[in-house]
Amino acid sequence: MNQLVDGDWRTDAYETAGDDGSFERQETTFRDWIRDDPDAAFQPEAGRYHLYVSYACPWAHRTLVMRALKGLEDAITVSVVDPYRDEDGWQFSPEKDGCTRDRVHDADYLRELYVRADPDATCRVTVPVLWDTETDTIVNNESAEIMRMLDTEFDEYARRDVDLYPEGYREDVDRIIDGIYEPINNGVYRAGFATEQEPYDEAIDDLFSALDRWDEVLADRRYLAGDRLTEADVAMFTTLVRFDTVYHTHFMCNVQYIREYDNLWPYLRDLYRTPGVADTVRMDHIKEHYYTTHPDVNPHRIVARGPDLEFDAPHDRDALPGGPPSDLVSAGAER
């Protein structure tokens, strides 16, 4: 696996599997925070921060969903990398549909921004990246923390009064986000990148036990934390929306499709139909990335044709208590 080592790009420096064949995810490295505090080094301002993303990546996708739900499109600009990632890492291909140039420094590769932020960087080069144009550096590249910052620190610049980390729900939201990470969000990768049978089986058992549990919970609960749309739902959405198209086949998570679950499937459609969310989903980028970027898993890089899923089909979740914030309902009515 490729990464930076002391600021130099290496193609042999990072092993994704441990000695037992289990997938090991490296920790993110830039962990500063934007805070609405006069003493903070990074303070929220419109136009100051830039988000680097891939539509294909579920971790980057959750920051795009948060940006859309809050209505921060005018306050925080975005650059989109090519879904295909070769030995040189994430690259900018503005000629490709849905991709952009690097709108801050006109770099060719995302790794150039990492080295600009830290000339001696030793780390993987991942998305999302939250960049500060004022100090010319990376603020943070941890998706959960970027999602939280967009949700809680930019209300002054948000076009919608949407709070996805509300008082009274915060303990549950944090617990759920932590609880779904290992078996579900990371669980699909633990299964797909396992190189031995035992860690694969363990990942699959964890994954489908968790999916079965949440399917039961969602029988009488509209959202993961109850009657309110929260950050936990955003974290779950970006995994579920990819599941039947890529994880089921490409990562061998083929015990059951999400569309076969009584409650997870309408729950997923409910989230997809929330105003602003569907516009962040680029299934063409998702399929191209997964099926062409992991030659160890799919050496011929053949992109699977199906399935054709109706994410925007009606659902019956409106009958359950709660619903999206009123500003999102209004935004949907205006479309």
PyMOL commands that set and color helices and strands:
alter all, ss='L'
color gray80, all
select helices_A, chain A and resi 58-70+110-117+143-152+155-157+170-185+187-192+197-217+231-250+258-260+264-272+278-280+283-293+317-319+326-334
alter helices_A, ss='H'
color red, helices_A
select strands_A, chain A and resi 3-5+8-10+49-53+77-80+129-132+137-140
alter strands_A, ss='S'
color yellow, strands_A
deselect
rebuild
show_as cartoon
